[in-house]
Amino acid sequence: MAIKAYLLVETAIGTTRDVVTSLRAVEGIDSADVVTGPFDVIAVINVADFTQVGILVTEKVHTINGIVRATSYPVVDL
């Protein structure tokens, strides 16, 4: 079962452009867009399962320079 999740990212001042470029290059991230508000970037994750969400966030996202905080929100079907 494929898992879709939204990733809300807060970046360090002056790093948003580089962060969004790096996120767009990560396999499993379908899109990453700069937004206004309390977060700087919203990305869409699509992976095979919840384990892959965790691996993507901890191994690929948290290692990107300029990310201060990243929070994932898996989509649920009601």
Secondary structure, 3 states (H helix, E strand, C coil): CCEEEEEEEEECCCCHHHHHHHHHCCCCEEEEEECCCCCCEEEEEEECCHHHHHHHHHHHHCCCCCEEEEEEEECCCC
